[in-house]
Amino acid sequence: MCPEEYYAAWLCCLVTENVMRKRLVAVFGSPGGVYSASEEELCGIGGLTGDAARKLASARDAAFLDRLLTRLEKGGIRFLWHDSEEFPKRLRRIPDAPVGLFLQGRLPKAEIPAIAIVGTRQSTPYGEFVARQFGQGFADSGVPVVSGLALGIDAAAHKGCLLGEGFPVAVLGSGIGAPYPRNNTVLYRNVTDRGCVISEYGPGVPALSHHFPNRNRLIAGLSDGVVVVEAKAKSGTLITVDRALEQGKGVYVIPGRVTDQNSIGCNQLIREGAQLVTDPGEVLADLSTQRGLPLSSETEDGSYCFAGGSAGKSPCDKNTKKSLASDEKIVYAFLRLSPKHFDQLVWESGLTPSELADVLDSMERKGFIERISAGCYSVKDTDTQ
């Protein structure tokens, strides 16, 4: 980092609110100007409270700055100021664009479309299954998956993305370098190994309630579309949806049971005009045909993949179905991105019930699919063909 970036990292570690960071830089001309300002100036024209001004002024010695930079380096944490070439271009264009970010891992390529998957922390097994399937489906298509690394739907989406050997992008509402909650320690490490973790907050900043709406605007900002899986009537997930709509992003919703509290928010979004989806391919198709993103459907099974390359495995590159017969390939294509009931497969595949039963039995014996409930089938998570 150049000296000005050192001062910017110092500022963003000590001042957590983006609005105040912008105000201080505007008043004093640069992060270095903030670093050099007197306590009286910080409190007066800077607009800080007395306690905040004293805290900032007392942290200006070289030893403090050295300790801060050493901590970032040991944690494998990089700091990106808003005018850095590496700073995500998508985030420069959103309302209340962040001036600084902390990063572990590597950012996805700017030209690759990305999709966010969000939902409640108090998720059901069904919701987690769907989030995992969508995460894996997008990963298989070479599309990075963005979420918040919280419990529930967020964690399931990241796990699905990792299962598909894709590119996960996690955005924190707490300080970089430590998972929140701690239950996600292993998942945090896996996400940084395969993709990246991003936060506006430096090491040691606690997960305060007002940080999460700020985080949600970044989740929306880093994605080209947002998929909602299980959201209650009053849910932080809906804040992400609002930010996505403000930014002109597509919103896609998984429908839920009318008796399920976790589906009230989802069903309300559908009533208000959000697009109902039941398959990752529907999201990818909309992003390609309606929003002009560089996706193509030139794959063996007719599914979509990123036209310019992939973040992980892609169906454009996989050769997983050489051992499948032609009818089995058709059924595999329908099951690859989401589980389906026998009756739905009869209608979609054009096979007779007897023919389909034989195909499903063969694919189960070969280990390509599994029966997850009465009459319902899914591609196996451990797809090693």
C-alpha positions as CSV (number, residue, x, y, z in Angstrom):
1,M,0.0,0.0,0.0
2,C,1.1,3.6,-0.6
3,P,1.2,6.0,2.4
4,E,-2.3,7.4,1.6
5,E,-3.7,3.9,1.6
6,Y,-2.2,3.2,5.0
7,Y,-4.0,6.2,6.3
8,A,-7.2,5.1,4.6
9,A,-7.0,1.6,6.2
10,W,-6.4,3.4,9.6
11,L,-9.4,5.6,9.1
12,C,-11.7,2.6,8.1
13,C,-10.6,0.5,11.0
14,L,-11.4,3.3,13.5
15,V,-14.5,4.9,11.9
16,T,-17.1,2.3,11.1
17,E,-19.8,4.4,9.5
18,N,-19.4,5.0,5.7
19,V,-21.2,8.4,5.9
20,M,-18.7,9.7,8.5
21,R,-15.7,8.3,6.6
22,K,-16.9,10.3,3.5
23,R,-17.5,13.4,5.5
24,L,-14.1,13.4,7.1
25,V,-12.3,12.8,3.8
26,A,-14.3,15.6,2.2
27,V,-13.6,18.0,5.0
28,F,-9.9,17.3,5.4
29,G,-9.2,16.5,1.7
30,S,-7.7,12.9,2.1
31,P,-7.3,10.1,4.7
32,G,-3.8,11.6,5.4
33,G,-5.5,14.9,6.1
34,V,-7.8,13.2,8.6
35,Y,-4.7,11.6,10.2
36,S,-3.0,15.0,10.6
37,A,-6.1,16.9,11.9
38,S,-6.1,18.0,15.5
39,E,-8.6,16.7,18.0
40,E,-10.3,20.1,18.0
41,E,-10.6,20.1,14.2
42,L,-12.0,16.5,14.3
43,C,-14.6,17.5,16.8
44,G,-15.4,20.9,15.2
45,I,-15.4,20.9,11.4
46,G,-15.1,17.1,11.3
47,G,-18.4,16.6,13.1
48,L,-17.2,13.9,15.5
49,T,-18.3,13.6,19.1
50,G,-15.7,14.4,21.7
51,D,-15.2,10.7,22.6
52,A,-14.8,9.8,18.9
53,A,-12.4,12.6,18.2
54,R,-10.3,11.6,21.2
55,K,-10.3,8.0,20.1
56,L,-9.1,8.9,16.6
57,A,-6.5,11.4,17.8
58,S,-5.0,8.9,20.4
59,A,-4.6,6.3,17.6
60,R,-2.3,8.4,15.4
61,D,1.1,7.2,16.6
62,A,3.3,5.2,14.3
63,A,3.3,2.2,16.6
64,F,-0.5,1.9,16.4
65,L,-0.4,2.1,12.6
66,D,2.4,-0.6,12.5
67,R,0.4,-2.9,14.7
68,L,-2.7,-2.4,12.6
69,L,-0.9,-3.2,9.3
70,T,0.9,-6.2,10.9
71,R,-2.5,-7.6,12.0
72,L,-3.9,-7.2,8.5
73,E,-0.9,-8.8,7.0
74,K,-0.9,-11.8,9.4
75,G,-4.6,-12.4,8.7
76,G,-4.1,-12.4,5.0
77,I,-6.4,-9.3,4.8
78,R,-6.1,-6.7,2.1
79,F,-7.5,-3.2,2.2
80,L,-9.1,-1.7,-0.9
81,W,-9.7,2.1,-1.0
82,H,-12.4,3.2,-3.4
83,D,-10.0,4.5,-6.0
84,S,-8.0,1.3,-6.1
85,E,-8.0,-0.5,-9.4
86,E,-9.0,-3.7,-7.6
87,F,-12.0,-2.1,-5.9
88,P,-15.2,-3.8,-7.2
89,K,-16.7,-1.7,-10.0
90,R,-20.2,-2.8,-9.2
91,L,-19.9,-1.2,-5.8
92,R,-18.7,2.1,-7.2
93,R,-22.1,2.5,-8.8
94,I,-24.5,1.9,-5.9
95,P,-26.1,4.5,-3.7
96,D,-24.0,5.1,-0.6
97,A,-21.0,3.4,-2.3
98,P,-18.4,2.3,0.3
99,V,-15.1,4.2,0.4
100,G,-13.1,1.3,1.7
101,L,-13.3,-2.5,2.0
102,F,-11.4,-5.3,3.7
103,L,-10.9,-8.5,1.8
104,Q,-9.7,-12.0,2.4
105,G,-9.3,-14.3,-0.6
106,R,-9.6,-13.1,-4.2
107,L,-12.4,-11.2,-6.0
108,P,-14.2,-12.8,-8.9
109,K,-13.5,-11.4,-12.4
110,A,-15.5,-8.2,-12.9
111,E,-17.1,-9.4,-16.2
112,I,-18.5,-12.6,-14.7
113,P,-22.2,-12.2,-13.7
114,A,-22.9,-13.0,-10.0
115,I,-26.1,-14.0,-8.2
116,A,-27.0,-13.5,-4.5
117,I,-28.9,-16.0,-2.5
118,V,-30.5,-14.7,0.7
119,G,-33.0,-15.8,3.3
120,T,-33.8,-16.2,7.0
121,R,-31.4,-17.5,9.6
122,Q,-34.3,-19.6,11.1
123,S,-34.5,-21.7,8.0
124,T,-36.3,-25.0,7.5
125,P,-34.6,-28.2,6.2
126,Y,-36.5,-27.6,2.9
127,G,-35.2,-24.0,2.6
128,E,-31.7,-25.1,3.3
129,F,-32.0,-27.9,0.7
130,V,-33.3,-25.4,-1.9
131,A,-30.6,-22.9,-1.1
132,R,-27.9,-25.6,-1.4
133,Q,-29.3,-26.8,-4.7
134,F,-29.5,-23.3,-6.2
135,G,-26.0,-22.5,-4.9
136,Q,-24.6,-25.7,-6.5
137,G,-26.6,-25.0,-9.7
138,F,-25.2,-21.5,-10.1
139,A,-21.7,-22.8,-9.3
140,D,-22.0,-25.5,-12.0
141,S,-22.9,-22.8,-14.5
142,G,-19.8,-20.8,-13.6
143,V,-21.7,-18.0,-11.8
144,P,-20.3,-16.8,-8.4
145,V,-22.7,-17.0,-5.5
146,V,-23.0,-14.0,-3.1
147,S,-24.5,-14.2,0.4
148,G,-23.9,-13.1,4.0
149,L,-22.3,-16.1,5.7
150,A,-25.0,-16.1,8.4
151,L,-26.7,-19.2,9.7
152,G,-29.5,-20.7,7.8
153,I,-30.1,-19.9,4.1
154,D,-26.8,-18.0,3.7
155,A,-24.7,-20.9,5.0
156,A,-26.6,-23.4,2.9
157,A,-26.1,-21.3,-0.3
158,H,-22.3,-21.1,0.3
159,K,-22.2,-24.8,1.0
160,G,-24.0,-25.5,-2.3
161,C,-21.6,-23.3,-4.1
162,L,-18.6,-25.0,-2.6
163,L,-20.1,-28.4,-3.4
164,G,-20.3,-27.3,-7.1
165,E,-16.7,-26.2,-6.9
166,G,-17.9,-22.6,-7.6
167,F,-16.8,-19.2,-6.5
168,P,-18.4,-18.1,-3.2
169,V,-18.5,-14.4,-2.2
170,A,-19.4,-13.7,1.5
171,V,-20.2,-10.2,2.9
172,L,-19.9,-9.7,6.6
173,G,-21.8,-7.4,8.9
174,S,-18.9,-7.6,11.4
175,G,-15.2,-7.2,11.4
176,I,-13.1,-9.0,8.8
177,G,-11.0,-12.0,9.9
178,A,-13.5,-13.7,12.2
179,P,-16.6,-15.6,11.3
180,Y,-20.0,-14.5,12.7
181,P,-21.4,-16.6,14.1
182,R,-18.5,-18.7,15.3
183,N,-20.3,-21.9,14.2
184,N,-19.3,-20.9,10.7
185,T,-15.6,-21.1,11.3
186,V,-14.9,-24.0,8.9
187,L,-17.2,-22.5,6.3
188,Y,-15.5,-19.1,6.6
189,R,-12.1,-20.8,5.9
190,N,-13.5,-22.7,2.9
191,V,-15.0,-19.6,1.4
192,T,-11.8,-17.7,1.7
193,D,-9.9,-20.6,0.1
194,R,-12.3,-20.9,-2.9
195,G,-13.5,-17.3,-3.2
196,C,-13.5,-14.3,-0.9
197,V,-14.9,-12.7,2.3
198,I,-15.6,-8.9,2.2
199,S,-16.4,-6.4,5.0
200,E,-16.6,-2.7,5.4
201,Y,-15.4,-3.3,9.0
202,G,-11.8,-3.8,10.2
203,P,-10.7,-6.6,12.5
204,G,-12.3,-6.7,15.9
205,V,-15.5,-4.7,15.0
206,P,-18.5,-6.5,16.6
207,A,-21.6,-7.6,14.8
208,L,-24.0,-4.7,15.6
209,S,-27.6,-4.7,14.4
210,H,-27.2,-1.6,12.3
211,H,-24.3,-3.1,10.4
212,F,-26.4,-5.7,8.7
213,P,-28.6,-3.3,6.6
214,N,-25.2,-1.8,5.4
215,R,-24.0,-5.3,4.6
216,N,-27.2,-6.1,2.7
217,R,-26.7,-3.2,0.2
218,L,-23.2,-4.7,-0.6
219,I,-24.7,-8.1,-1.2
220,A,-27.2,-6.6,-3.6
221,G,-24.5,-4.4,-5.2
222,L,-22.1,-7.3,-5.9
223,S,-24.8,-9.3,-7.7
224,D,-26.7,-9.1,-10.9
225,G,-29.8,-10.7,-9.4
226,V,-31.0,-11.7,-5.9
227,V,-32.7,-15.0,-5.2
228,V,-34.9,-15.1,-2.0
229,V,-35.3,-18.4,-0.2
230,E,-37.5,-18.2,2.9
231,A,-38.2,-14.8,4.3
232,K,-40.5,-13.9,7.1
233,A,-43.0,-10.9,7.0
234,K,-40.5,-8.7,8.8
235,S,-37.1,-9.9,7.7
236,G,-33.7,-8.4,7.1
237,T,-33.8,-10.3,3.8
238,L,-36.4,-7.8,2.5
239,I,-33.8,-5.0,3.1
240,T,-31.6,-6.7,0.6
241,V,-34.5,-6.9,-1.8
242,D,-35.2,-3.2,-1.4
243,R,-31.5,-2.4,-2.1
244,A,-31.5,-4.7,-5.2
245,L,-34.6,-2.9,-6.6
246,E,-33.0,0.5,-5.9
247,Q,-30.0,-0.7,-7.9
248,G,-32.1,-2.1,-10.8
249,K,-31.2,-5.7,-10.1
250,G,-33.5,-8.7,-10.8
251,V,-35.4,-10.2,-7.8
252,Y,-36.3,-13.9,-8.0
253,V,-38.3,-15.6,-5.3
254,I,-38.8,-19.3,-4.3
255,P,-42.6,-19.7,-3.4
256,G,-43.5,-21.3,-0.1
257,R,-46.4,-22.9,1.7
258,V,-49.1,-20.4,2.7
259,T,-49.1,-21.8,6.2
260,D,-45.3,-21.4,6.7
261,Q,-44.1,-18.3,8.6
262,N,-40.8,-18.4,6.7
263,S,-42.7,-18.0,3.4
264,I,-44.9,-15.0,4.2
265,G,-42.2,-12.6,2.9
266,C,-41.6,-14.6,-0.2
267,N,-45.2,-14.9,-1.1
268,Q,-45.7,-11.2,-0.6
269,L,-42.9,-10.4,-2.9
270,I,-44.5,-12.6,-5.6
271,R,-47.8,-10.8,-5.1
272,E,-45.9,-7.5,-5.6
273,G,-44.4,-8.6,-8.9
274,A,-41.2,-10.4,-8.1
275,Q,-40.4,-13.3,-10.5
276,L,-41.3,-16.7,-9.1
277,V,-38.6,-19.3,-9.8
278,T,-38.3,-23.0,-9.0
279,D,-35.0,-23.7,-10.8
280,P,-31.6,-22.0,-11.1
281,G,-31.9,-22.3,-14.9
282,E,-34.9,-19.9,-14.9
283,V,-32.8,-17.2,-13.2
284,L,-29.9,-17.7,-15.6
285,A,-32.3,-17.6,-18.6
286,D,-33.8,-14.3,-17.4
287,L,-30.4,-12.7,-16.8
288,S,-29.4,-13.7,-20.3
289,T,-32.5,-12.9,-22.3
290,Q,-34.0,-10.0,-20.3
291,R,-31.0,-8.3,-18.9
292,G,-28.4,-9.0,-21.6
293,L,-25.8,-10.7,-19.4
294,P,-23.2,-12.8,-21.2
295,L,-24.6,-16.2,-20.6
296,S,-25.1,-18.9,-23.2
297,S,-27.1,-22.2,-23.4
298,E,-24.8,-24.0,-25.7
299,T,-24.3,-26.9,-23.4
300,E,-24.9,-30.6,-23.9
301,D,-27.9,-30.6,-21.6
302,G,-29.4,-27.2,-22.7
303,S,-28.5,-25.5,-19.4
304,Y,-26.9,-22.1,-19.1
305,C,-23.3,-21.3,-18.4
306,F,-21.1,-18.2,-18.3
307,A,-20.1,-17.5,-21.9
308,G,-16.7,-16.1,-21.1
309,G,-15.4,-18.7,-18.8
310,S,-16.3,-20.0,-15.4
311,A,-15.5,-19.5,-11.7
312,G,-15.3,-23.2,-11.0
313,K,-16.7,-26.3,-12.7
314,S,-19.1,-25.5,-15.6
315,P,-21.4,-27.8,-17.6
316,C,-19.6,-26.4,-20.6
317,D,-16.5,-28.3,-19.5
318,K,-17.8,-31.2,-17.6
319,N,-18.1,-34.6,-19.3
320,T,-20.1,-36.3,-16.6
321,K,-22.7,-38.2,-18.5
322,K,-20.8,-40.4,-21.0
323,S,-22.1,-43.4,-19.2
324,L,-25.7,-42.3,-19.5
325,A,-28.1,-43.5,-22.2
326,S,-29.9,-40.8,-24.3
327,D,-33.2,-41.0,-22.2
328,E,-31.1,-40.9,-19.0
329,K,-29.3,-37.8,-20.2
330,I,-32.7,-36.1,-20.8
331,V,-33.9,-36.9,-17.2
332,Y,-30.5,-36.0,-15.8
333,A,-30.8,-32.6,-17.4
334,F,-34.1,-31.9,-15.7
335,L,-32.8,-33.1,-12.3
336,R,-29.4,-31.4,-12.5
337,L,-30.5,-28.1,-11.1
338,S,-33.5,-29.0,-8.9
339,P,-35.2,-32.1,-7.5
340,K,-38.5,-33.1,-9.2
341,H,-41.4,-35.4,-8.6
342,F,-42.0,-38.4,-10.8
343,D,-45.2,-36.9,-12.3
344,Q,-43.4,-33.7,-13.2
345,L,-40.7,-35.7,-14.9
346,V,-43.2,-37.6,-17.0
347,W,-44.7,-34.3,-18.2
348,E,-41.3,-32.7,-18.9
349,S,-39.4,-35.6,-20.4
350,G,-42.2,-37.0,-22.7
351,L,-41.4,-40.5,-21.5
352,T,-44.2,-42.9,-20.5
353,P,-44.5,-43.7,-16.7
354,S,-43.1,-47.2,-17.4
355,E,-40.2,-45.8,-19.5
356,L,-39.4,-43.2,-16.8
357,A,-39.5,-45.7,-14.0
358,D,-36.9,-47.9,-15.8
359,V,-34.7,-44.8,-16.5
360,L,-34.8,-43.7,-12.9
361,D,-34.1,-47.2,-11.6
362,S,-31.0,-47.4,-13.9
363,M,-29.7,-43.9,-12.9
364,E,-30.1,-44.8,-9.2
365,R,-28.1,-48.0,-9.7
366,K,-25.4,-46.0,-11.5
367,G,-25.3,-43.5,-8.6
368,F,-26.3,-40.4,-10.6
369,I,-29.5,-39.7,-8.7
370,E,-31.2,-40.5,-5.4
371,R,-34.7,-40.7,-4.2
372,I,-35.1,-37.9,-1.5
373,S,-38.8,-38.6,-0.7
374,A,-41.7,-40.6,-2.0
375,G,-41.7,-40.1,-5.7
376,C,-39.2,-37.2,-5.6
377,Y,-35.7,-37.5,-7.1
378,S,-32.5,-35.4,-7.1
379,V,-29.1,-35.5,-8.6
380,K,-26.7,-36.8,-6.0
381,D,-24.6,-34.2,-4.2
382,T,-21.5,-36.3,-4.6
383,D,-21.4,-36.0,-8.4
384,T,-18.0,-37.5,-9.2
385,Q,-18.7,-38.9,-12.7
